[in-house]
């Protein structure tokens, strides 16, 4: 009589699991990666299912899809480095508000934001922000944080004031106070990347309009001649 002990059964299961795992891995490696020149190909490369009618959907649905892509991209990157300046220590009351929404006040024109990225002739990349109905400024000097949370509006134009935040592959790179930024090539990994720009008040909370985040996203492939393979703007600006 053959007696299979619980321990032997476990070892057999582990051996079979390893065998099937190696076979699946070999088959997966044999598949050629699709050229990420469309949103379907990008979603396939990132391992998620995206409806092919994305561009014809509502702004809310496209925002949700863009966030799905953002989450998938972030899942493939290394864990975010924690910036000591943006965390709360036991001896400091400083807080990072960059993940807190703040609504554009009623009656104020909706800011509009788009971004373009080109290769620099010497090295790296040049990012250009196209902004309408929004005033980019540095934070005022010697103003308490609680006062920075209140909306600041230019009395002559009626436009809201603030700055922007630049993220690459889910990691915050820097604040932005102007329309043009040079980005070193070292900030990108080889192949597919996601670049996000948000506009923020001077307390660093991100602006929303009609409950939607004002954001511009670029999917960037550093390994192809076509640098930007897909773009998403929740409230597009005029690109000059």
Backbone as CSV, one residue per row, in Angstrom:
resi,resn,N_x,N_y,N_z,CA_x,CA_y,CA_z,C_x,C_y,C_z
1,UNK,0.862,-1.193,0.000,0.000,0.000,0.000,0.889,1.231,0.000
2,UNK,0.598,2.148,-0.945,1.383,3.380,-1.012,0.767,4.412,-0.091
3,UNK,1.537,4.904,0.809,1.052,5.915,1.750,1.763,7.227,1.447
4,UNK,0.963,8.274,1.100,1.530,9.605,0.825,1.303,10.467,2.053
5,UNK,2.328,10.807,2.712,2.198,11.634,3.903,1.859,13.056,3.530
6,UNK,1.387,13.823,4.515,1.058,15.230,4.283,2.276,16.004,3.813
7,UNK,3.444,15.702,4.368,4.656,16.400,3.954,5.038,16.074,2.531
8,UNK,4.930,14.777,2.134,5.254,14.408,0.759,4.297,15.045,-0.226
9,UNK,3.001,15.114,0.143,2.026,15.735,-0.743,2.360,17.205,-0.968
10,UNK,2.768,17.889,0.087,3.129,19.307,-0.039,4.325,19.486,-0.951
11,UNK,5.327,18.590,-0.816,6.499,18.691,-1.682,6.138,18.438,-3.136
12,UNK,5.220,17.490,-3.363,4.801,17.206,-4.738,4.091,18.393,-5.349
13,UNK,3.222,19.030,-4.565,2.496,20.211,-5.061,3.463,21.327,-5.396
14,UNK,4.459,21.559,-4.529,5.445,22.604,-4.785,6.231,22.311,-6.057
15,UNK,6.581,21.048,-6.266,7.345,20.696,-7.466,6.536,20.943,-8.721
16,UNK,5.251,20.535,-8.703,4.392,20.764,-9.867,4.183,22.247,-10.113
17,UNK,3.987,23.008,-9.028,3.802,24.459,-9.165,5.014,25.104,-9.810
18,UNK,6.214,24.699,-9.370,7.429,25.260,-9.961,7.570,24.904,-11.416
19,UNK,7.189,23.662,-11.763,7.297,23.233,-13.154,6.385,24.044,-14.051
20,UNK,5.097,24.186,-13.633,4.158,24.956,-14.438,4.538,26.422,-14.479
21,UNK,5.103,26.935,-13.367,5.515,28.337,-13.343,6.621,28.610,-14.333
22,UNK,7.605,27.693,-14.420,8.697,27.872,-15.373,8.195,27.792,-16.800
23,UNK,7.240,26.901,-17.073,6.695,26.790,-18.424,5.966,28.055,-18.814
24,UNK,5.155,28.590,-17.876,4.417,29.817,-18.176,5.356,30.978,-18.400
25,UNK,6.431,31.041,-17.591,7.389,32.136,-17.738,8.096,32.062,-19.080
26,UNK,8.462,30.851,-19.518,9.127,30.706,-20.807,8.210,31.117,-21.940
27,UNK,6.920,30.737,-21.842,5.966,31.120,-22.888,5.758,32.616,-22.914
28,UNK,5.722,33.220,-21.727,5.523,34.675,-21.658,6.702,35.419,-22.265
29,UNK,7.919,34.950,-21.975,9.105,35.617,-22.502,9.214,35.474,-24.009
30,UNK,8.583,34.427,-24.558,8.671,34.202,-26.001,7.787,35.156,-26.780
31,UNK,6.808,35.802,-26.091,5.898,36.712,-26.777,6.575,38.044,-27.028
32,UNK,6.373,38.587,-28.200,6.932,39.903,-28.521,6.052,40.974,-27.921
33,UNK,6.659,42.019,-27.351,5.903,43.119,-26.784,5.342,43.984,-27.898
34,UNK,4.049,44.423,-27.764,3.463,45.265,-28.809,4.078,46.648,-28.796
35,UNK,4.087,47.272,-29.940,4.562,48.654,-30.038,3.566,49.565,-29.341
36,UNK,3.972,50.298,-28.293,3.013,51.098,-27.526,2.667,52.400,-28.224
37,UNK,2.028,52.307,-29.414,1.687,53.518,-30.145,0.197,53.803,-30.094
38,UNK,-0.542,53.099,-29.240,-1.961,53.364,-29.074,-2.322,53.115,-27.636
39,UNK,-3.493,53.607,-27.209,-3.896,53.433,-25.818,-4.130,51.963,-25.497
40,UNK,-4.616,51.168,-26.512,-4.812,49.746,-26.270,-3.476,49.059,-26.024
41,UNK,-2.461,49.411,-26.850,-1.142,48.798,-26.684,-0.521,49.195,-25.362
42,UNK,-0.711,50.464,-24.974,-0.171,50.918,-23.689,-0.813,50.146,-22.553
43,UNK,-2.152,50.011,-22.610,-2.841,49.289,-21.547,-2.390,47.839,-21.492
44,UNK,-2.133,47.233,-22.666,-1.631,45.861,-22.703,-0.247,45.776,-22.077
45,UNK,0.624,46.749,-22.408,1.979,46.762,-21.846,1.951,46.925,-20.341
46,UNK,0.934,47.687,-19.848,0.839,47.913,-18.411,0.014,46.846,-17.710
47,UNK,-0.600,45.942,-18.484,-1.291,44.812,-17.882,-2.690,45.093,-17.406
48,UNK,-3.427,46.031,-18.050,-4.800,46.297,-17.657,-5.681,46.300,-18.888
49,UNK,-7.002,46.204,-18.654,-7.971,46.181,-19.748,-8.642,47.535,-19.828
50,UNK,-8.509,48.190,-20.969,-9.093,49.514,-21.155,-10.047,49.459,-22.326
51,UNK,-11.266,50.005,-22.154,-12.242,50.016,-23.244,-11.708,50.809,-24.414
52,UNK,-11.966,50.300,-25.653,-11.397,50.949,-26.827,-12.155,52.199,-27.231
53,UNK,-13.233,52.556,-26.504,-13.951,53.790,-26.823,-13.606,54.898,-25.855
54,UNK,-12.398,54.823,-25.277,-12.009,55.782,-24.237,-12.109,57.221,-24.714
55,UNK,-11.575,57.489,-25.913,-11.523,58.867,-26.378,-12.908,59.423,-26.654
56,UNK,-13.878,58.552,-26.876,-15.222,59.042,-27.140,-16.092,59.075,-25.909
57,UNK,-15.556,58.685,-24.754,-16.357,58.635,-23.548,-16.460,59.980,-22.874
58,UNK,-17.146,59.975,-21.706,-17.310,61.210,-20.956,-16.008,61.590,-20.295
59,UNK,-15.913,62.848,-19.850,-14.689,63.297,-19.194,-14.469,62.539,-17.905
60,UNK,-15.575,62.198,-17.204,-15.425,61.464,-15.961,-14.869,60.076,-16.224
61,UNK,-15.361,59.397,-17.298,-14.869,58.058,-17.600,-13.421,58.091,-18.045
62,UNK,-13.035,59.088,-18.830,-11.642,59.169,-19.268,-10.724,59.493,-18.112
63,UNK,-11.201,60.305,-17.160,-10.400,60.573,-15.966,-10.168,59.294,-15.193
64,UNK,-11.227,58.491,-15.048,-11.091,57.224,-14.327,-10.123,56.292,-15.036
65,UNK,-10.193,56.256,-16.368,-9.291,55.391,-17.127,-7.855,55.852,-16.989
66,UNK,-7.644,57.177,-17.048,-6.291,57.705,-16.881,-5.733,57.348,-15.514
67,UNK,-6.600,57.387,-14.489,-6.135,57.031,-13.156,-5.802,55.543,-13.085
68,UNK,-6.574,54.689,-13.804,-6.239,53.275,-13.868,-4.870,53.056,-14.472
69,UNK,-4.612,53.768,-15.565,-3.304,53.657,-16.206,-2.213,54.144,-15.273
70,UNK,-2.509,55.223,-14.532,-1.519,55.759,-13.602,-1.191,54.742,-12.523
71,UNK,-2.240,54.086,-11.991,-2.022,53.087,-10.954,-1.232,51.903,-11.487
72,UNK,-1.528,51.493,-12.738,-0.798,50.364,-13.318,0.659,50.702,-13.539
73,UNK,0.919,51.928,-14.011,2.300,52.356,-14.212,3.044,52.390,-12.887
74,UNK,2.383,52.933,-11.861,3.008,53.041,-10.553,3.320,51.668,-9.981
75,UNK,2.447,50.685,-10.255,2.655,49.340,-9.724,3.908,48.691,-10.287
76,UNK,4.345,49.145,-11.476,5.535,48.561,-12.094,6.815,49.279,-11.700
77,UNK,6.710,50.354,-10.964,7.896,51.103,-10.578,8.340,50.675,-9.189
78,UNK,9.529,51.094,-8.826,10.013,50.807,-7.487,9.222,51.658,-6.500
79,UNK,9.166,51.274,-5.205,8.438,52.076,-4.231,8.935,53.510,-4.206
80,UNK,7.987,54.431,-4.020,8.342,55.843,-4.025,9.316,56.157,-2.897
81,UNK,10.285,56.981,-3.219,11.180,57.461,-2.165,10.431,58.492,-1.337
82,UNK,10.620,58.452,-0.031,9.950,59.401,0.847,10.821,60.634,0.990
83,UNK,10.233,61.767,0.666,10.948,63.028,0.791,10.822,63.506,2.234
84,UNK,11.935,63.567,2.985,11.839,63.987,4.383,11.198,65.351,4.541
85,UNK,11.355,66.220,3.544,10.794,67.564,3.661,9.283,67.560,3.567
86,UNK,8.690,66.471,3.026,7.249,66.455,2.834,6.543,65.537,3.818
87,UNK,7.258,65.007,4.820,6.651,64.124,5.796,6.553,64.817,7.141
88,UNK,5.708,64.253,7.990,5.499,64.835,9.314,6.365,64.092,10.315
89,UNK,7.255,64.792,10.962,8.087,64.184,11.993,7.483,64.477,13.356
90,UNK,8.034,63.854,14.387,7.530,64.068,15.728,7.805,65.478,16.212
91,UNK,8.783,66.149,15.613,9.147,67.484,16.061,8.655,68.560,15.103
92,UNK,7.847,68.188,14.094,7.415,69.170,13.103,5.943,69.006,12.824
93,UNK,5.255,70.115,12.545,3.840,70.087,12.207,3.633,70.285,10.720
94,UNK,4.726,70.256,9.914,4.602,70.428,8.468,3.857,69.248,7.875
95,UNK,2.986,69.526,6.888,2.183,68.479,6.266,2.280,68.572,4.754
96,UNK,2.164,67.410,4.097,2.126,67.354,2.640,0.668,67.340,2.210
97,UNK,0.224,68.421,1.562,-1.167,68.536,1.135,-1.349,68.198,-0.335
98,UNK,-0.320,67.649,-0.992,-0.380,67.482,-2.443,-1.393,66.435,-2.882
99,UNK,-1.932,65.638,-1.950,-2.938,64.636,-2.307,-4.330,65.044,-1.826
100,UNK,-4.502,66.316,-1.473,-5.791,66.813,-0.992,-6.393,67.718,-2.058
101,UNK,-7.656,67.475,-2.462,-8.265,68.325,-3.491,-8.774,69.638,-2.918
102,UNK,-8.794,70.650,-3.762,-9.415,71.926,-3.410,-10.156,72.418,-4.649
103,UNK,-11.410,72.808,-4.474,-12.253,73.182,-5.607,-12.007,74.625,-6.024
104,UNK,-12.000,74.849,-7.340,-11.964,76.218,-7.856,-13.244,76.911,-7.394
105,UNK,-13.154,78.095,-6.788,-14.350,78.758,-6.262,-15.401,79.001,-7.344
106,UNK,-16.636,78.986,-6.935,-17.745,79.224,-7.860,-17.633,80.625,-8.458
107,UNK,-17.860,80.722,-9.744,-17.776,82.002,-10.437,-16.410,82.320,-10.999
108,UNK,-15.395,81.524,-10.629,-14.038,81.723,-11.145,-13.866,80.864,-12.402
109,UNK,-13.285,81.408,-13.483,-13.097,80.614,-14.707,-12.278,79.351,-14.445
110,UNK,-12.630,78.280,-15.129,-11.919,77.013,-14.969,-10.523,77.099,-15.565
111,UNK,-9.477,76.811,-14.780,-8.129,76.726,-15.364,-8.068,75.603,-16.389
112,UNK,-7.228,75.794,-17.398,-7.057,74.777,-18.438,-5.564,74.492,-18.590
113,UNK,-5.260,73.207,-18.757,-3.862,72.770,-18.705,-3.593,71.682,-19.740
114,UNK,-2.532,71.871,-20.518,-2.003,70.839,-21.415,-0.482,70.892,-21.336
115,UNK,0.168,69.823,-21.777,1.634,69.759,-21.725,2.167,69.119,-23.000
116,UNK,3.344,69.570,-23.420,4.049,68.958,-24.548,5.484,68.673,-24.117
117,UNK,6.061,67.611,-24.669,7.422,67.203,-24.317,8.211,66.954,-25.594
118,UNK,9.425,67.511,-25.647,10.307,67.323,-26.802,11.706,66.959,-26.312
119,UNK,12.478,66.330,-27.193,13.868,66.022,-26.868,14.710,67.288,-26.985
120,UNK,15.596,67.500,-26.015,16.517,68.627,-26.067,17.643,68.304,-27.054
121,UNK,18.144,69.328,-27.739,19.181,69.094,-28.751,20.490,68.611,-28.128
122,UNK,20.716,68.920,-26.849,21.954,68.487,-26.199,21.733,67.256,-25.328
123,UNK,20.795,67.345,-24.404,20.540,66.208,-23.522,19.204,66.401,-22.824
124,UNK,18.593,65.291,-22.433,17.360,65.373,-21.675,16.163,65.772,-22.520
125,UNK,15.177,66.351,-21.834,13.897,66.666,-22.466,13.416,68.036,-21.999
126,UNK,12.601,68.669,-22.831,12.032,69.971,-22.498,10.514,69.856,-22.409
127,UNK,9.992,70.216,-21.246,8.552,70.175,-20.996,7.987,71.584,-21.094
128,UNK,6.900,71.717,-21.830,6.240,73.010,-21.995,4.808,72.899,-21.489
129,UNK,4.435,73.782,-20.568,3.073,73.820,-20.049,2.276,74.874,-20.796
130,UNK,1.108,74.489,-21.254,0.189,75.396,-21.942,-0.982,75.628,-20.987
131,UNK,-1.123,76.863,-20.540,-2.065,77.170,-19.466,-2.973,78.313,-19.883
132,UNK,-4.269,78.138,-19.655,-5.259,79.191,-19.879,-6.033,79.411,-18.589
133,UNK,-6.385,80.665,-18.335,-7.246,81.044,-17.210,-6.666,80.599,-15.857
134,UNK,-5.353,80.713,-15.738,-4.656,80.360,-14.504,-3.368,81.153,-14.450
135,UNK,-3.021,81.638,-13.271,-1.822,82.464,-13.110,-0.787,81.708,-12.291
136,UNK,0.329,81.356,-12.951,1.411,80.634,-12.285,2.312,81.621,-11.552
137,UNK,2.447,81.445,-10.255,3.296,82.318,-9.448,3.991,81.492,-8.371
138,UNK,5.066,82.046,-7.833,5.692,81.456,-6.649,4.868,81.840,-5.421
139,UNK,4.927,81.049,-4.358,4.167,81.387,-3.153,4.619,82.717,-2.568
140,UNK,3.713,83.448,-1.950,4.101,84.701,-1.293,5.036,84.426,-0.122
141,UNK,5.811,85.424,0.217,6.812,85.279,1.275,6.181,85.554,2.635
142,UNK,6.605,84.768,3.634,6.229,84.983,5.034,4.719,85.008,5.233
143,UNK,4.034,84.017,4.665,2.590,83.866,4.860,2.342,82.519,5.524
144,UNK,1.537,82.511,6.574,1.269,81.280,7.306,0.524,80.277,6.425
145,UNK,0.736,78.973,6.695,0.136,77.928,5.876,-1.381,78.021,5.846
146,UNK,-2.007,78.338,6.974,-3.472,78.417,6.984,-3.994,79.512,6.061
147,UNK,-3.197,80.568,5.877,-3.597,81.631,4.956,-3.358,81.240,3.499
148,UNK,-2.377,80.367,3.257,-2.124,79.905,1.897,-3.226,78.982,1.392
149,UNK,-3.991,78.388,2.296,-5.070,77.493,1.890,-6.232,78.234,1.256
150,UNK,-6.384,79.502,1.571,-7.473,80.288,0.990,-7.166,80.589,-0.472
151,UNK,-8.167,80.543,-1.366,-7.924,80.837,-2.790,-7.378,82.244,-2.983
152,UNK,-6.385,82.367,-3.852,-5.825,83.662,-4.214,-6.213,83.938,-5.661
153,UNK,-6.907,85.057,-5.879,-7.446,85.391,-7.197,-6.919,86.750,-7.623
154,UNK,-6.431,86.820,-8.859,-5.971,88.090,-9.417,-7.176,88.992,-9.626
155,UNK,-7.175,90.132,-8.963,-8.335,91.021,-9.007,-8.587,91.579,-10.398
156,UNK,-7.536,91.755,-11.192,-7.711,92.358,-12.516,-8.174,91.342,-13.567
157,UNK,-7.704,90.101,-13.483,-8.078,89.092,-14.485,-9.196,88.164,-14.016
158,UNK,-9.336,88.024,-12.714,-10.306,87.080,-12.179,-9.819,85.643,-12.183
159,UNK,-8.542,85.426,-12.567,-7.992,84.069,-12.630,-7.408,83.672,-11.282
160,UNK,-7.510,82.401,-10.983,-6.966,81.896,-9.736,-5.451,81.754,-9.858
161,UNK,-4.754,81.861,-8.720,-3.298,81.812,-8.704,-2.805,80.539,-8.013
162,UNK,-1.621,80.115,-8.407,-1.004,78.950,-7.788,0.218,78.522,-8.577
163,UNK,0.613,77.271,-8.397,1.760,76.739,-9.130,1.398,75.345,-9.633
164,UNK,2.387,74.549,-10.000,2.143,73.195,-10.516,3.101,72.214,-9.855
165,UNK,2.754,70.935,-9.942,3.621,69.850,-9.480,3.905,68.909,-10.646
166,UNK,5.150,68.475,-10.752,5.572,67.535,-11.793,5.817,66.162,-11.173
167,UNK,5.191,65.138,-11.753,5.381,63.752,-11.319,5.858,62.919,-12.513
168,UNK,6.797,62.027,-12.265,7.228,61.069,-13.280,7.170,59.676,-12.668
169,UNK,6.392,58.799,-13.304,6.203,57.427,-12.822,5.750,57.393,-11.367
170,UNK,4.831,58.297,-11.030,4.236,58.304,-9.703,5.048,58.998,-8.637
171,UNK,6.225,59.477,-8.967,7.092,60.133,-7.984,7.117,61.638,-8.225
172,UNK,6.892,62.395,-7.169,6.939,63.851,-7.298,8.382,64.290,-7.535
173,UNK,8.584,65.041,-8.627,9.924,65.490,-8.997,10.195,66.892,-8.476
174,UNK,9.254,67.815,-8.708,9.494,69.194,-8.290,8.218,70.019,-8.389
175,UNK,8.281,71.201,-7.744,7.265,72.229,-7.981,7.632,72.982,-9.254
176,UNK,6.622,73.567,-9.876,6.838,74.305,-11.121,6.181,75.672,-10.984
177,UNK,6.974,76.730,-11.246,6.460,78.097,-11.154,6.395,78.793,-12.513
178,UNK,6.867,78.130,-13.573,6.862,78.725,-14.904,6.342,77.747,-15.940
179,UNK,6.391,78.151,-17.195,5.810,77.341,-18.262,6.794,76.373,-18.920
180,UNK,8.098,76.563,-18.724,9.093,75.716,-19.385,10.011,75.073,-18.351
181,UNK,10.233,73.765,-18.496,11.068,73.014,-17.562,11.980,72.080,-18.351
182,UNK,13.265,72.064,-18.004,14.181,71.071,-18.571,14.240,69.885,-17.621
183,UNK,14.078,68.684,-18.175,14.089,67.466,-17.368,15.284,66.610,-17.788
184,UNK,16.206,66.314,-16.874,17.342,65.452,-17.232,16.864,64.064,-17.652
185,UNK,17.609,63.448,-18.556,17.243,62.113,-19.041,17.242,61.082,-17.918
186,UNK,18.019,61.331,-16.868,18.100,60.382,-15.758,16.794,60.269,-14.984
187,UNK,15.879,61.210,-15.173,14.596,61.148,-14.483,13.666,60.105,-15.106
188,UNK,13.994,59.665,-16.323,13.160,58.681,-17.010,13.845,57.327,-17.000
189,UNK,13.049,56.271,-16.957,13.590,54.932,-17.142,13.530,54.590,-18.626
190,UNK,14.223,53.567,-19.037,14.228,53.160,-20.440,12.875,52.567,-20.809
191,UNK,12.319,53.018,-21.931,11.020,52.514,-22.368,9.885,53.416,-21.936
192,UNK,8.771,52.813,-21.479,7.547,53.549,-21.196,7.603,54.259,-19.844
193,UNK,7.142,55.514,-19.829,7.059,56.326,-18.618,5.735,57.080,-18.625
194,UNK,5.303,57.487,-17.438,4.137,58.364,-17.355,4.530,59.653,-16.651
195,UNK,4.189,60.768,-17.282,4.476,62.095,-16.746,3.147,62.781,-16.448
196,UNK,2.975,63.268,-15.233,1.757,63.970,-14.832,2.090,65.379,-14.356
197,UNK,1.225,66.317,-14.723,1.302,67.682,-14.210,-0.031,68.004,-13.549
198,UNK,0.020,68.470,-12.310,-1.175,68.986,-11.645,-0.955,70.457,-11.333
199,UNK,-2.045,71.204,-11.218,-1.916,72.579,-10.736,-2.427,72.614,-9.303
200,UNK,-1.759,73.410,-8.474,-1.973,73.364,-7.030,-2.040,74.768,-6.457
201,UNK,-2.757,74.887,-5.335,-2.704,76.170,-4.642,-1.395,76.249,-3.863
202,UNK,-1.147,77.369,-3.211,0.155,77.544,-2.559,0.270,76.789,-1.236
203,UNK,-0.815,76.075,-0.853,-0.716,75.108,0.241,-0.500,73.704,-0.316
204,UNK,-0.315,73.621,-1.661,0.046,72.395,-2.390,-1.125,71.436,-2.606
205,UNK,-2.348,71.830,-2.289,-3.517,71.018,-2.613,-3.816,71.149,-4.102
206,UNK,-4.268,70.060,-4.740,-4.475,70.101,-6.189,-5.873,70.635,-6.524
207,UNK,-5.914,71.453,-7.577,-7.161,72.098,-7.979,-8.084,71.112,-8.692
208,UNK,-9.390,71.243,-8.396,-10.419,70.486,-9.098,-11.470,71.457,-9.619
209,UNK,-12.173,71.015,-10.655,-13.283,71.802,-11.207,-14.404,70.826,-11.542
210,UNK,-15.599,71.121,-11.036,-16.743,70.216,-11.210,-16.385,68.803,-10.746
211,UNK,-15.697,68.722,-9.613,-15.317,67.456,-8.969,-14.317,66.632,-9.774
212,UNK,-13.635,67.242,-10.727,-12.627,66.531,-11.517,-11.274,67.213,-11.363
213,UNK,-10.243,66.405,-11.170,-8.894,66.932,-11.015,-8.427,67.581,-12.312
214,UNK,-7.778,68.725,-12.198,-7.190,69.393,-13.361,-5.785,68.827,-13.529
215,UNK,-5.601,68.031,-14.584,-4.354,67.285,-14.746,-4.038,67.113,-16.223
216,UNK,-2.757,67.071,-16.534,-2.292,66.723,-17.876,-1.342,65.540,-17.747
217,UNK,-1.587,64.484,-18.531,-0.775,63.268,-18.478,-0.186,62.965,-19.845
218,UNK,1.078,62.595,-19.856,1.755,62.173,-21.077,2.343,60.786,-20.853
219,UNK,2.126,59.881,-21.815,2.797,58.587,-21.797,3.983,58.685,-22.749
220,UNK,5.171,58.518,-22.195,6.420,58.819,-22.895,7.226,57.539,-23.077
221,UNK,7.597,57.261,-24.337,8.453,56.107,-24.623,9.803,56.623,-25.103
222,UNK,10.804,56.506,-24.244,12.127,57.040,-24.573,12.852,56.201,-25.619
223,UNK,12.318,55.023,-25.936,13.001,54.148,-26.875,12.467,54.195,-28.290
224,UNK,11.517,55.095,-28.577,10.946,55.191,-29.921,11.102,56.608,-30.455
225,UNK,11.023,56.732,-31.781,11.145,58.057,-32.394,9.958,58.939,-32.032
226,UNK,8.783,58.330,-31.887,7.604,59.065,-31.432,7.641,59.098,-29.912
227,UNK,8.056,60.232,-29.357,8.323,60.317,-27.921,7.056,60.160,-27.093
228,UNK,6.021,60.942,-27.402,4.762,60.896,-26.654,3.800,59.980,-27.408
229,UNK,3.452,58.857,-26.789,2.594,57.880,-27.459,1.120,58.084,-27.147
230,UNK,0.811,58.752,-26.039,-0.581,59.031,-25.690,-0.609,60.206,-24.728
231,UNK,-1.695,60.986,-24.782,-1.859,62.128,-23.887,-3.284,62.158,-23.363
232,UNK,-3.447,62.729,-22.171,-4.767,62.939,-21.585,-4.763,64.265,-20.847
233,UNK,-5.725,65.130,-21.148,-5.911,66.408,-20.465,-7.353,66.470,-19.978
234,UNK,-7.561,66.632,-18.672,-8.932,66.688,-18.161,-9.633,67.976,-18.566
235,UNK,-8.876,69.080,-18.661,-9.397,70.367,-19.129,-8.351,70.967,-20.072
236,UNK,-8.384,70.596,-21.352,-7.300,70.972,-22.272,-7.183,72.475,-22.480
237,UNK,-5.949,72.927,-22.597,-5.653,74.311,-22.967,-5.334,74.359,-24.452
238,UNK,-5.263,75.565,-24.981,-4.874,75.751,-26.373,-3.364,75.558,-26.467
239,UNK,-2.927,74.643,-27.339,-1.498,74.398,-27.532,-1.006,75.280,-28.664
240,UNK,-0.087,76.171,-28.334,0.409,77.130,-29.323,1.402,76.470,-30.267
